[in-house]
Amino acid sequence: MSGKDKLRKFRENESFGCLLQPANEDVIGKIHPIRGKWHEQMFHNDNPIVVELGCGKGEYTIALAQKFPEKNFIGVDIKGARLWKGAKYATEHNMTNVAFLRTRIEFIESLFGPCEIAEIWITFADPQPKKAKKRLTNPLFLNRYRNFLSPDGIVHLKTDSTLLYEYTLAVVEQNRMTLLEHNNDIYGTGRADEILSIKTYYEAQFLEKGISIKYLSFKIDNGSPLIEPAIVL
Ligand SMILES: C[S@@+](CC[C@H](N)C(=O)[O-])C[C@H]1O[C@@H](n2cnc3c(N)ncnc32)[C@H](O)[C@@H]1O
């Protein structure tokens, strides 16, 4: 993508009502005004809110929102040119149950309040082989998510990475959280139903290379500070 193309998308992003792009100074060490008010200010209903972290171009967020009009969906990513695609589609199709949020996931607690979110999807996140602390299922991140997930909230992870899959299983086990499901080849085992077979941009590329797609879901139902697994992955 040329620099010109990116700038055009950034400019167009300013016009999308479904896209929130908070300035860093409004989220670092501060509570953003929308925190705790997504239902009221963005969606104008009380339906459950589902968040996709690292949503890229927003394929999962959009497809889930089309399948579940009785829920609201927020795709979160830091890359504006990727979010543009999802925000443009949602705008052009008058989708009222979709929003996008441009921010670093590290700042997410400034944007979501206690029990505001019902479910989290993490789709094809970078496995960060050398930096476990940057993995989106690291205990540091799960401690953050717990602060805004409802008590029976669910985290779903879909990944091409054996490392991220096994690491996340180890985090769940180490912290005695409830593992709801795990499957290391959802297409090969016939598990990919109408929800799990929604394909993101990255997923389509991994599938073309013959890489198996893994899925697991769990609850962050441990009130103690969450810790790294004893084994190093
Ligand atoms: C490998 S891509 C996957 C995108 C999409 N889920 C897909 O499957 O096509 C990972 C995405 O996560 C975003 N991301 C990674 N770390 C992030 C962070 N700390 N805060 C916000 N976004 C992040 C990147 O910008 C990128 O778009």
The ligand as a Gaussian input file, in Angstrom:
#p B3LYP/6-31G(d) Opt

LIG

0 1
 C       -1.313000     -11.165000      12.503000
 S       -2.450000      -9.844000      12.502000
 C       -4.035000     -10.658000      12.513000
 C       -5.139000      -9.736000      12.062000
 C       -6.517000     -10.418000      11.952000
 N       -6.992000     -10.876000      13.231000
 C       -6.476000     -11.536000      10.960000
 O       -6.527000     -12.707000      11.411000
 O       -6.427000     -11.265000       9.759000
 C       -2.325000      -9.232000      14.166000
 C       -3.018000      -7.907000      14.361000
 O       -2.938000      -7.552000      15.725000
 C       -2.651000      -6.165000      15.829000
 N       -1.955000      -5.969000      17.118000
 C       -0.900000      -6.674000      17.568000
 N       -0.536000      -6.251000      18.801000
 C       -1.382000      -5.242000      19.113000
 C       -1.517000      -4.405000      20.251000
 N       -0.710000      -4.515000      21.289000
 N       -2.510000      -3.488000      20.252000
 C       -3.353000      -3.371000      19.175000
 N       -3.261000      -4.144000      18.077000
 C       -2.298000      -5.069000      18.041000
 C       -1.792000      -5.853000      14.631000
 O       -1.864000      -4.483000      14.269000
 C       -2.392000      -6.774000      13.572000
 O       -3.387000      -6.138000      12.790000

